[in-house]
């Protein structure tokens, strides 16, 4: 399951960054991907829709949210945590 979640998140982020998924590594930051704020919002919406989760409203402020969007890896971890919480 964890690998499937990671692969899908990378696919979604790559689509928004206009990259091939093979060009996206978990170590990359949002800035390194070239995602602007609109692309990031679109990626978050697509993640929410695909995984049927609700990302906290303040996700763009890692200090105020448990959902960290600063890197691919942090987004994967945050989504996995939300899936666990929301699926009980």
Helices and strands as residue ranges (DSSP letters): H 2-17, G 21-23, H 30-33, H 37-51, H 72-86
